[in-house]
Amino acid sequence: MYLYAKLGIIFEIDNYFYSFFQKSAKKFGSLIILPYLCCINLLRIMAKYNIQPKKEKSARYQTLLSEETKDRLRDEIIRLIVTERKYKDPEYNSKKLAEDLSTNSRYISAVCATRFHKNYSELVNDYRVNDAMSLLTDKRYAKMSVEDISEMAGFCTRQSFYANFYKRLGITPRQYRLEHSQHK
């Protein structure tokens, strides 16, 4: 049924552009045919591969948690990750966090999504990047390599550190260090 609706839309667009093309061809020449072809080809591809709009889906486990439970878990996540600096441990994952909080990892994921608006990895990596930013600008660590600082911040690999740092700030850690050492 969805396919027939798409084909109907293709037919309607085809008729519209054909009549528009007939009326305006004298004014614009053959330039008008390009958007027409692009639109028709896009709809044909959508029909051929049965491409449908992505539906928003709410995970079932997100609705099982009460708001109070989500708030309590949020506070506990912050306490463990930030206050106890668990983000510095590269081996500390959502499963271990769930064990420490006596819950399951799906609930951790639900709280991260609803309360922090990111997944667990993004949350932890944000704290790691913040820590690395302060270490990179601290004069006590000026002689340390960027890779050593990434390990101190809790990143497992150099690639992960650079990717997260660049994603967050739009510059590499080396560029960040150079920019901030020149201003002091």
N, C-alpha and C positions, 0 to 999 in steps of 0.2 A: 504494500500500500504506500509506503514511504517513497519507494522508487517511482511509482506512478505519479505521485505528487511532484517529485522533482522533474519528471519528464513533462508534466503539465506546465511547470514553471519555465522550463527551457522553451517550450512551445510559445508561451506568452511573451517571453523576452525576445524570442526570435521574431515574432510578429511585430512587436513594438519597434525593435531596431530596424526591421525591414521597412516599415512604414515611415519611420523617422529618416532612414537613409534615403528613401525615395524622395521625400520632401526636401531634404537638406543637401543632397548630393551635388546639386548645382552650386550651392554656396561654398561648401567645404571641400568638394572633390572627394578623393578616396581616403582622406585622413580619418573620416568618421568610422570606417570599418574596423580599425584596430581595437577600440574598446569593445565593440560588438563581438569580435572574435575571441577576445580574452574572456569576456563574461560567459559566452556560450561554452567555450572549452572548459572553463572551471566547473560549470554546472554539469557538463557531460562527465568529467572525471569524478565528481561527487556521486553522480548516479551510477557510474560504472563500478566504483569500489565501495558503494553503499556507505559513504561517509555521512555520519550523523553528528549533530551538535553534541558536544560533551555535556553530560548531565551532572549537576552538582549532587554529590551523594554524601550523606552524613553517616559516619561510621556508627554502628550500633553501640559500641562500647562508650562512645562519647555521651550518648543519651542515658546510659545506665548510671552515670555518676551524678550525684546531687551537686548543687552549686557549693554547698558547704564543704563537701569532700574535695572538690576541685580546688577550693581556696586553701584547705588544709594541706593538700598535697603540694600546691604551689609554694607555700611557705616552707615546707619540709625540703622541697627540691632546692630552693634558694639557700636554705641553711646548710645542706650537705655540699652542694656544688660551690657556692661562693664562700660561706663562712669557714667551712672545713677545707676549702680549696681542693676539692676532689677533681676539678677540671684540669689540674696539673698532672693527674695520673692518666697517661695515654691508654691504659688498659681498663679504665673505669667507663663502663658503658651503661646503657639504659637498663639492661638486665640486672647488673650489679646494683644500680640505684634502686630498682624495684625490690630487690632482695633486702636492701638496707631499710627500705620503708615498709616492708611487709605487705607489698601489693604486687600487681603484675605489670609487665612492661607495656601492655596495651593501655593501661590507665595512665602510665607515665606519658605515653605518646599523646593521649587525649588531653591531658593537662597542659603539655607543652604546646599543643595546637590551639587550645582554647584560651589559655591564660598568657602565653608568651608569643603566640602567633608565629611559631616556627617549630621545626622538629627538634628532637633532642640533640642531634649532632650540630645543628646551627646554633642552638643555645650555648652549648659547651664551647664551640669554636669561637663564638663572640667573646666569651670571657677570656679565652686563650689569646685572641688577637689583642684585646685590651691590655692584658698583662704584657704581651710582647711589645706593644707600643710604649708602655712605661719603661720596660727594660732597655729598649733600643735608645731611648733618650736619657737614660740615667748614666751619669758620668762614671759611676763605679763599674759599669759593664761596657765601657767604651772599647776596651781591648778585646772583648769577646766577639767571636764570629756570629753572624746572623743565624747560622745553623745551631750553634750552642744555645742561643737565646730561644730558638724555636723549641728545642728540647726542654729547656727550663719552663717554657710556657705550657708544655704538655702535648705538643704535636709529635706524632710518630715519625712522620717523614717530612723531608724538606719540601717536596711537591705539595703536600697537603697544607703546609704552612704558607707557602707562597700563594697558592690558589685562594685560600681563605682570606689572607691579608689583602690581596689584590681585589678580591670580590668586595670586600668591605670598604676599602679606602681608595681603590682605583690607582694605586701606585705600589711598587714592590717594597719590601722591607728595607732594602738597601737605599732606595730613593728616600724613603721616610726618614731613615737615620741621617742621611746627608742633609736633607732639608732642615731637620730640627737641630742638627749640630751647628749649622751655619747661623741660626738665629740666636744662639746663646753666646 
